Structure formats: structure tokens, C-alpha cells
Amino acid sequence: MLERLTSTCEGEDCDRALDDEHLMLAMETESGTRRAYECDCGAVTITVVREQ
């Protein structure tokens, strides 16, 4: 399947890469890890990673 995914901003006309410098919040639940990234453009992107 997909071996490596990267987080990118989903703000309008953006697409900047989001890394640990942009990570504002991480929360682990039974369903996986949720991360909130704030881009320099001001948009917030949420990712969910499931551990198998």
C-alpha cells in the first residue's frame, strides 16, 4: 500500500508541508492518534493515524 505519507496544508491555494514545527496538538485515543497542525497561512489541518 502507501509506504510514506506527508502532511500538507489544505488551506486555499497553499500546499505547504507540515512538520513537527507546525504541530500544535496531539491526542491519542483507542482509535488512533489525532494531530492538529497550524500552517503559516493560518489554516489548521487535522490528521488521524491508526495503529494496527
C-alpha positions, -999 to +999 in steps of 0.1 A: +000+000+000+013+035+007+047+035+024+051+071+032+026+099+035+034+135+043+011+161+059+004+191+037-017+222+044-052+221+029-057+258+031-069+276-001-040+279-026-015+266+000+000+230+000+029+237+023+045+208+040+035+205+077+062+191+101+068+190+138+074+228+139+037+233+129+023+206+153+001+223+178-017+194+195-015+156+195-041+134+212-040+096+214-073+076+217-083+040+211-090+049+175-055+063+168-035+095+171-050+128+161-027+157+153-035+193+146-011+214+126-013+252+121+002+264+089+019+298+084-011+307+062-033+304+093-052+272+082-055+242+106-051+207+093-062+176+113-047+142+107-056+108+121-032+079+123-044+044+132-020+019+147-027-016+136 
